[in-house]
Structures are given as C-alpha cells and as structure tokens.
Amino acid sequence: MAENKVDSSEASVPFFRASLSEEEEKACAEVLKSGWLTTGNQTHLLEEEFAKKINSPFALAVNSNTSGMILAMEALGIRQGKAVITTPYTFVSTAASARHLGADVYFADIEKETYSISPDKIEEILKSPSGKNVAAIVPVHIAGNVCNMRRIMEIARKYNVKVIEDCAHSFPSRTELGFAGTIGDAGIFSFYATKTITCGEGGMVTVKDRQTAARITQMRLHGMNRDAWDRYTSPKASWEYDIVAPGFKSNLPDILSAIARIQLKKADLFYEKRKVHVKKYNEAFSKMDFVKIPPTSQGDSCHLYILRLNLSNLKCSRNEFAEELQKRGIGISMHFIPLFHFSYWKKLYPEFTSENFPEAEKKFQESISIPLWPDMTEEMTSRVIQAVEETGEKYHV
Ligand SMILES: Cc1ncc(COP(=O)(O)O)c(C=O)c1O
C-alpha cells in the first residue's frame, strides 16, 4: 500500500527544520486580518526590536541578505571603478552584490585554522597597486564564527576603507567588540529558511550612522522619499512623494515581519538548544581520529556544524563520505563551494584559481555540514554521531 511505503530519498535526520509554532501562525493570521500586508507597523516594530537586541543605532528590514548587501554597499560608496575585498569561501551573493553595482571583487584567502578571511591576505591586497581602488572589506562570519574583527578594523582604519560584515550566519554572535553586525560600518543579516531565525525570506541591515540609514531607507523602496505607511497613515497623509534616485524594491512585508518578530523573541532559546547539540557533537567527534571538530570563535552563533575530515586517516573522498552519510539517512550540505569553482568568476578573473587560494580549496575538499537545528531530539543527534562513526570505520585506512 502506497501509504505504508517509506520514502528512502527522505533523510531520517533532515539537514534543517525551522522551529515554527502556533505563535508564528497566529501572528501571520493577525496581519492578514488587519488588511495591511506590506511594510508597515510590524516591520517598524521588528526593526526597533532587532536594533535593541544587538545594540545597533539603526536596523533596516529588507527582503533578503542579498538585497541588504547591495543596499549597504551602494550607501557606502561601492560603484564602478571601486572594489571590495572578500573571501572566496562564501555564498555567491556576498561577491555578486558588488558586481551588481559595477564594482570589482578582490579575493583574500581564508586563514589556515579557520574558515574566516585572513587579515594578512587583506592587507597584502591593500598594500598592492590595485589596493587603491578598494572601498570596503567584506568579512563573512562563516557558521557564526566571527572573523578577526579587531585586526580587520585596524586595517580598515589604516587604509581608510569601510567594513561591511556579512552576518547571514552570525545572529546572535556576540564578541567583546559587540555583536557581529555592529562592529563594522554595516552588518547584513539573513532570515532565509535555514537561518538562525527565519520568516522564509528576509533580512536586516544594521548601520551606525543616520546618513547611511537614510540612504538605505530610500533606496530599498524605489528611491522614494516617503514609504506607503507614511503616505497613508501619518497625520499629514498624502499621496505625494518624490523619487530621489533609481532605487530598488527590497522592503520586507508585514506578513513576514510578524513571523520574524516571534522568531526574534525565541532567538536566545534556539541558540541555547543549538549549543547543547554542538557540545554533544564536539565531545563525540573529538574522540574520532578521522574528523576534526570545527573551529570556534568568541561569540559563535553555532549556526552550522561543519565537520572536517582528516583525509589522511581515510581511504575515501569527502564526496564518498557524504554519500555514505546520506545513505544512512543523514541530511548534509556543503558550506561552501569556493567561488573560484564557478564559471562566471573563473572567466571574470583568470587568476582566481584553486592554486592561488589553497586554504579555501583544502577546507572545501575536507568539509561536510551536518544537521544542526534547535528542535533536534537527542535520538537524532545520536543517529548523526553513529552514522559518522560507522562511515569513518568503513573507510578507515
Ligand atoms: C554567507 C551568506 N551570505 C549571504 C547569503 C544570502 O542570504 P539571502 O538568501 O538572505 O539573500 C547567504 C545565504 O545562504 C549566506 O550563507
């Protein structure tokens, strides 16, 4: 009978499941009933609550990290003739955002021991003749591990460039310099379906100064000087507005903001639950000689668990190991395919090769992301550990 069949393609421990409850459903239904679906009061409240949560002077809601990155770069002067420095070890949108604005991207390899951009490599670029075009450094806090922001900020001040933090993974990563996203000139968060808090699609830009906040506010909605909420609900309501620049359409609607507000309230609880799973994984994997536990940093949000294979103790490749985990019902992912593997970037920058970025390439060849989400049961984390152990034993040299 069809209903009794087990779908063998379905992972028995999924890579990710968002933690959603009746609270999110109710908040969403209330917005539908209110009749105001687009950006309005819910979004404004979300911005206030997010800014307060991470002590940021300004927080601006957007419909994705990607659009937030483009807006932040635009507001901070990234344009044709300028360049940004970022890491090849990221999701493509970090670098593509600069290309949307006509700017170049210079890549700095990651550190030997972590997945973070290397401050020494950043400085090498800034010291070189092409360094004069650089307008911003874009560190990416992979898996929630905060990059060496003390050094990056020192370098940025020395060479007079901006710092735009890609915080897609790093909410809520807190360091002695403050929360990730409040250290540089701008921080860009993601509320995508698999992130630490989610409303399906969405994001937040945090900035320090009023002028940058004002530019992003206008550019996220067609370059208008007044948004719809202001035009239709303020005491001086009027249909009139001006267009001050050719803007984008990147605002976050109230339906999604209402969901994000509930998720934000639960962010600390989610974080505590992820930390328990990470501790259990670390204890188990540190006893296995064919894997290395992930690096940590001060203020790690524990967004992803990237397991590193010790390939010298294994007679299989990363792909074979990953396939074996999948066969055992464990959902996996890869963070990240370095950007020099993609045809667009290879064609654009012929020097952008795995040989020139050995640390990024090495980490890619050794890494597999395994399930890490708040509502995983003890049984699920134990099944993941067992699958890793059995796979390691199968392929051990
Ligand atoms: C490091 C990083 N930056 C940016 C993004 C883009 O986020 P969004 O999907 O919200 O645009 C992602 C999404 O996966 C990411 O992992």
The ligand as an ORCA input file, in Angstrom:
! r2SCAN-3c Opt
* xyz 0 1
  C      27.236     33.703      3.904
  C      25.956     34.070      3.209
  N      25.799     35.314      2.745
  C      24.665     35.688      2.140
  C      23.617     34.827      1.950
  C      22.385     35.302      1.233
  O      21.278     35.367      2.091
  P      19.811     35.594      1.496
  O      19.319     34.302      0.991
  O      19.014     36.104      2.678
  O      19.923     36.626      0.436
  C      23.725     33.520      2.412
  C      22.602     32.586      2.227
  O      22.668     31.405      2.250
  C      24.925     33.120      3.061
  O      25.073     31.875      3.509
*
